[in-house]
Structures are given as structure tokens and as C-alpha cells.
Amino acid sequence: MKTFKQKVYEIVSQIPKGKVMSYKEVAKKAGRPKAYRAVGNILNKNPDIKKVPCHRVIRSDGKIGGYAKGPANKIAILKKEGLKIIEI
């Protein structure tokens, strides 16, 4: 049986380039719909950003959210992948 952490990494690793999911969507897919903060904490400690593209996970309200390497880096990576980012 997979742990919640393993499920989160598996789900996030399947987000295609140019697409995003919310922390809440990841939590729901992993079987714990209210554990979206836990998803953020797990992704903050992501050991392999090439295998698990945690930059593709954003807040439910459409804002960027956190990123271990800083939100500016997250925005730059998402733009490079073809996402249009509206900065307010």
C-alpha cells in the first residue's frame, strides 16, 4: 500500500508540461481531500524536481503558491513551459 507522500509524488509526476493542478486537486486524487496543506509540505521537500515537477502545483485560487526555490523561479519555469502567468 502506498503512503500519502508516495501518492502525491506519483500524481504530481504525471502532470504534463504546460499544465497545472491545485494542491487541493492533488490531495483529493491522493485520497485525502482536506490535506492540501500536507501536499504543499510534501512538495516543499521534493528530492527530485526533474521527476516530480512540483512547480506545476498551484493554489486553488489561481495564485502561484510556494516553491522551495522561490516563487519567481516557479513563475519563470511555468512561463518557459508555455503557461500564461498574470501577475497582479
C-alpha positions in Angstrom: 0.0 0.0 0.0 1.3 3.4 -1.0 1.8 6.2 1.6 0.1 9.6 1.1 3.5 11.0 0.3 4.1 8.4 -2.4 0.7 9.0 -3.9 1.4 12.8 -4.0 4.7 12.3 -5.8 3.1 9.9 -8.3 0.2 12.3 -9.1 2.4 15.3 -9.5 4.9 13.4 -11.6 2.1 12.8 -14.1 1.2 16.5 -14.6 2.1 17.2 -18.2 4.3 20.1 -19.2 2.2 23.2 -19.7 -0.5 22.1 -17.3 -1.1 22.7 -13.6 -3.1 21.2 -10.7 -4.0 22.8 -7.4 -2.8 21.5 -4.1 -6.4 20.7 -3.3 -6.8 18.6 -6.5 -3.7 16.7 -5.7 -4.9 16.0 -2.2 -8.3 14.8 -3.5 -6.7 12.5 -6.0 -4.4 11.1 -3.3 -7.5 10.2 -1.2 -7.3 13.0 1.4 -9.3 15.9 0.1 -8.6 18.2 3.1 -4.9 17.5 3.2 -3.9 20.2 0.7 -1.5 21.9 3.2 0.2 18.5 3.7 0.6 18.3 -0.1 2.4 21.7 0.0 4.7 20.5 2.8 5.5 17.2 1.0 6.3 19.1 -2.2 8.5 21.6 -0.4 10.8 18.7 0.5 10.7 17.1 -3.0 14.1 15.5 -3.5 13.8 15.2 -7.4 12.3 18.2 -9.1 13.0 16.7 -12.6 11.0 13.5 -11.8 8.3 15.3 -9.7 7.6 18.7 -11.2 6.2 20.4 -8.1 6.3 23.8 -9.8 3.2 22.6 -11.7 1.1 22.7 -8.5 -0.6 26.0 -7.7 -3.2 27.3 -5.2 -6.9 26.8 -5.8 -7.5 30.5 -6.2 -5.1 30.5 -9.2 -2.2 32.2 -7.3 1.2 30.7 -7.7 1.8 29.5 -4.2 5.1 28.5 -2.6 8.1 26.9 -4.2 11.3 25.8 -2.5 13.5 27.7 -5.0 11.3 30.9 -4.7 8.1 32.0 -6.4 10.0 34.0 -9.0 11.7 30.8 -10.2 8.3 28.9 -10.2 6.8 31.7 -12.4 9.8 31.6 -14.8 9.6 27.8 -15.2 5.9 27.9 -15.8 6.3 30.6 -18.4 9.1 28.7 -20.1 6.7 25.7 -20.3 4.1 27.9 -22.1 1.7 28.9 -19.4 0.5 32.5 -19.4 1.0 34.0 -16.0 -1.0 37.0 -15.0 0.9 38.8 -12.2 -1.1 41.1 -10.0 
